Amino acid sequence: MEAKILNPRRFATHDWCLGARGWAAPAAVLCLLLAVLAPHGARAQIANPYEVKGVTVDVTAETASAARAQALREGQQRAMTILLERMTLKSDYPRLPALSPEEITEYMQDFSVAEEKTSAVRYLAKLNYRFRPGEVRELLRAFNIPFAETPSKPVLVLPVLRRAGALLLWDDPNPWRAAWQQRSSQLSLVPTVLPLGDLADVAAIGVDQVVQGDQQRLQAMAKRYDAGSVAVAFASIRHDPARSLWVLDVTLTRYNLTIDPQTTVVTYVSEFGETAESLLARAAKLVTSLIEDNWKRDNLLSSSHQEAIAVRIPITDLRDWLDMKTRVHSVAVVRETELVQLSRSEAQVILHYIGDIGQLIIALEQADLALRGEGDQWTLEKLRGGKKAG
């Protein structure tokens, strides 16, 4: 595989900041419609990066109690692996610490059983785990492994395939789109969403406009799916008769309102005996990892050193103030917030955060917040069109 970064990711401006945390028809029909209309291939957005949900276990032993005990040990090891890989770059996976079940317990906050079935000798369950953020951070720092913990807004992926001279997007079949739909739904820092491909999507943007990077139409698509950005995955597949192999070239371009487009080119070659469909499926998983790694690389926290900045927050009423606190509390890179003064029209606070300003900008945007400033005067406001915090 070859990879090349064409345009380094950079911020459009450096006078935007901050993030924060540590604030001292009938219902059945409606539910059915929501289920039908939900975007295909979506990955749910993470509310807490230190929570791992839906870990499946299936263990058979001499007794049900022995099977359950073994399943719980395997479950927490699997959850720890998922957590550490979620936060780190793929290139650092081989360096991740291998901990025993007893050691992992020291990093766990609690766990719960979402579903379970038992027999005389078998135990099946789905388990949810929550880990202690401070202890996990110190573990990764002890092994000198940089990590990211800022969840991204969903990324809307538009899979375009060039095959036999034709460009496929909304067409059926589109094997490249089908490959993206088959991916695992494991939670990630960067949830990826596929469009429905319905009449509204077809009317909103055509394949030529996607390939040309029509940002106005791409932004409209992002808004429809509540996505923070759009990733155009343009793939071209060909057969190499000399080697009897399939070759897939992928140009991945991510469009965002606040940064310049970032484009990465990768090439994947089929393994011996691998079909074109299998290559597409494998490439979809690898490109997903690439999207995640690009995000994590921009948000790596290699130091625990804290910075501080004084911020003015305009508010309209108590409800507005509570909404701002909820948004700020959701931003992981801010460790503490000091309330200096509160009036009917504004709050003055000091934000303590880790990382650099650029990382803080990105983290803040995920909560629909931005901070404009000059010198020592900074104002934290909601981004236009930002949703109310839930």
BELLIN-V248678 format. One record per pair of residues at least 24 apart in sequence whose C-alpha atoms are under 6 Angstrom apart, sorted by sequence separation. I is the first residue (numbers start at 0). J is the second residue. If there is no record, write none. Layout:
i->[I/I]
j->[J/J]
//
This chain:
i->[106/107/229/245/106/229/244/228/169/228/72/106/315/314/313/314/313/312/312/311/155/156/311/151/153/154/155/156/310/150/151/153/154/155/168/310/309/310/309/326/308/308/307/307/306/306/305/305/300/66/67/63/66/62/63/62/63/61/87/60/86/298/59/86/59/86/326/58/58/57/57/312/322/56/310/311/312/56/310/55/55/54/155/53/54/154/53/153/156/160/53/153/154/155/156/157/158/159/160/161/52/152/154/156/160/51/51/50/50/49/49/178/85/178/189/179/40/42/44/42/147/42/41/41/147/40/147/40/146/147/39/145/146/38/145/38/145/38/88/149/152/11/11/10/8/6/6/5/5/4/3/3/2/2/1/1/0/0/20/21/19/20/19/20/19/18/20/21/19/20/21/22/18/20/21/18/17/17/16/18/18/17/16/17/15/16/15/15/14/14]
j->[130/131/253/269/131/254/269/254/196/255/100/134/344/344/344/345/345/345/346/346/191/192/347/188/190/191/192/193/347/188/189/191/192/193/206/348/348/349/349/366/349/350/350/351/351/352/352/353/354/121/122/119/122/119/120/120/121/120/146/120/146/358/120/147/121/148/388/121/122/122/123/378/388/123/377/378/379/124/378/124/125/125/226/125/126/226/126/226/229/233/127/227/228/229/230/231/232/233/234/235/127/227/229/231/235/127/128/128/129/129/130/279/187/280/291/283/180/184/190/190/295/191/191/192/298/192/299/193/299/300/193/299/300/193/300/194/301/195/292/362/365/257/258/258/261/261/262/262/263/263/263/264/264/265/265/266/266/267/327/328/327/328/328/330/330/330/333/334/333/334/335/336/333/335/336/359/359/360/360/362/363/363/369/370/369/370/370/371/371/372]
//
